[in-house]
Structures are given as C-alpha cells and as structure tokens.
Amino acid sequence: MYQRAANYLAAAQIYLKENVLLREPLKPEDIKPRLLGHWGTCPGINLIYAHLNRLIRQYDLDLFLVTGPGHGAPANLANLYLEGSLHTYYPELTHNLAGFDEIYP
C-alpha cells in the first residue's frame, strides 16, 4: 500500500498541475505542459526506499540512501511526504487534503 501511494504521488507530481486527487474527471487542462521528473526513475526509487525502510526498522540499521536530485525528485518528495519528514521543514505539508494540495505547486 505504501509503495502504491508513493508511486501515485510521484506520478501526480510529474504529470498533474490541477485536480491531483481526481475529484473531477481528468481534463487536458489538468496536465502540466512541461513535465519535471521522469516516470521511469520513480517506481525504482520507491521500491528501494520502501524496502530499505523495512530493513532499517527490522535490523535497527544506520543507513543513508543517496539518490540524485534530478529525474527522481518526485519519488524522493513522495516518500519524504508520506513518512512525515517534509513536515519538519515545510509545516504546511500536513497529512490532510490541504497539505496534500500544497505538495503540488
């Protein structure tokens, strides 16, 4: 479930500028004219992130995941949002509809 949520958040960050939760039928105006990020990179980062988190908790590891800031940024932001780390630096990114809408500028 976590990985699916991270994939959705990453895809929405790449492709959607409005109607992120698809409360209304998708329209062409909802799609960004210029895409930032690369969908091919995001599912892999989300897979690694989710499994590393499981290993960190299971074995109490000190581990640091390093990824590039470019095409995979939507995946990194999705995971940081879901785990609550972004809230520390961006208090407006709360785990409710208002915070969810804030992650999509």
C-alpha positions as CSV (number, residue, x, y, z in Angstrom):
1,M,0.0,0.0,0.0
2,Y,2.8,2.4,0.9
3,Q,4.6,1.8,-2.4
4,R,1.4,2.3,-4.4
5,A,0.8,5.6,-2.6
6,A,4.4,6.8,-3.3
7,N,4.0,5.8,-7.0
8,Y,0.8,7.8,-7.2
9,L,2.2,10.8,-5.5
10,A,5.3,10.7,-7.8
11,A,3.2,10.4,-11.0
12,A,0.9,13.1,-9.9
13,Q,3.8,15.5,-9.2
14,I,5.2,14.8,-12.7
15,Y,2.0,15.0,-14.8
16,L,-0.7,16.9,-12.9
17,K,-1.0,20.6,-12.1
18,E,-4.7,20.6,-11.0
19,N,-7.2,18.0,-9.8
20,V,-4.5,15.9,-8.2
21,L,-6.9,13.7,-6.3
22,L,-9.1,13.4,-9.4
23,R,-12.1,14.7,-7.6
24,E,-13.4,15.7,-11.1
25,P,-13.0,13.9,-14.4
26,L,-9.5,14.4,-15.8
27,K,-9.3,17.3,-18.3
28,P,-6.4,18.3,-20.6
29,E,-6.0,21.5,-18.5
30,D,-5.1,19.3,-15.6
31,I,-1.9,18.1,-17.3
32,K,1.3,20.0,-17.0
33,P,2.6,21.5,-20.3
34,R,6.2,20.8,-19.3
35,L,7.0,17.7,-17.3
36,L,9.5,17.8,-14.5
37,G,10.8,14.4,-13.4
38,H,10.9,11.0,-15.1
39,W,8.4,8.3,-14.5
40,G,10.9,5.6,-15.4
41,T,13.0,6.5,-12.5
42,C,10.4,6.9,-9.8
43,P,9.0,3.4,-9.3
44,G,12.5,2.0,-8.8
45,I,13.4,4.6,-6.2
46,N,10.0,4.0,-4.4
47,L,10.7,0.2,-4.4
48,I,14.2,0.7,-2.9
49,Y,13.0,3.3,-0.4
50,A,10.2,1.1,0.9
51,H,12.3,-2.0,1.3
52,L,15.2,-0.1,2.8
53,N,12.9,1.4,5.4
54,R,11.7,-2.1,6.3
55,L,15.3,-3.3,6.7
56,I,16.2,-0.2,8.7
57,R,13.4,-0.9,11.2
58,Q,13.8,-4.6,11.3
59,Y,17.6,-4.6,12.0
60,D,17.9,-1.1,13.6
61,L,20.3,0.0,10.9
62,D,22.1,3.3,10.4
63,L,21.6,3.7,6.7
64,F,21.6,6.6,4.3
65,L,20.1,6.4,0.8
66,V,21.7,8.6,-1.7
67,T,19.8,9.5,-4.9
68,G,20.3,12.2,-7.4
69,P,18.1,15.4,-7.3
70,G,17.1,15.3,-10.9
71,H,14.6,13.0,-12.6
72,G,13.9,11.0,-9.4
73,A,13.0,14.1,-7.3
74,P,9.2,13.3,-7.4
75,A,9.9,9.9,-5.9
76,N,12.1,11.3,-3.1
77,L,9.5,14.0,-2.3
78,A,6.7,11.5,-2.3
79,N,8.5,9.3,0.2
80,L,9.5,12.1,2.4
81,Y,5.9,13.4,2.4
82,L,4.5,10.0,3.3
83,E,6.8,9.4,6.2
84,G,6.4,12.9,7.5
85,S,10.0,14.2,7.1
86,L,9.0,17.1,4.9
87,H,6.6,18.4,7.6
88,T,9.7,19.2,9.8
89,Y,11.0,21.7,7.2
90,Y,7.7,22.6,5.5
91,P,4.9,22.7,8.2
92,E,2.3,23.4,5.5
93,L,2.7,19.9,4.1
94,T,0.4,18.2,6.6
95,H,-1.2,14.8,6.2
96,N,-4.6,16.1,5.1
97,L,-6.2,17.4,1.9
98,A,-4.8,20.9,2.4
99,G,-1.3,19.6,2.9
100,F,-1.6,17.2,0.0
101,D,-2.6,20.0,-2.3
102,E,0.4,22.0,-1.1
103,I,3.0,19.4,-2.4
104,Y,1.8,20.3,-5.9
105,P,2.8,23.9,-6.7
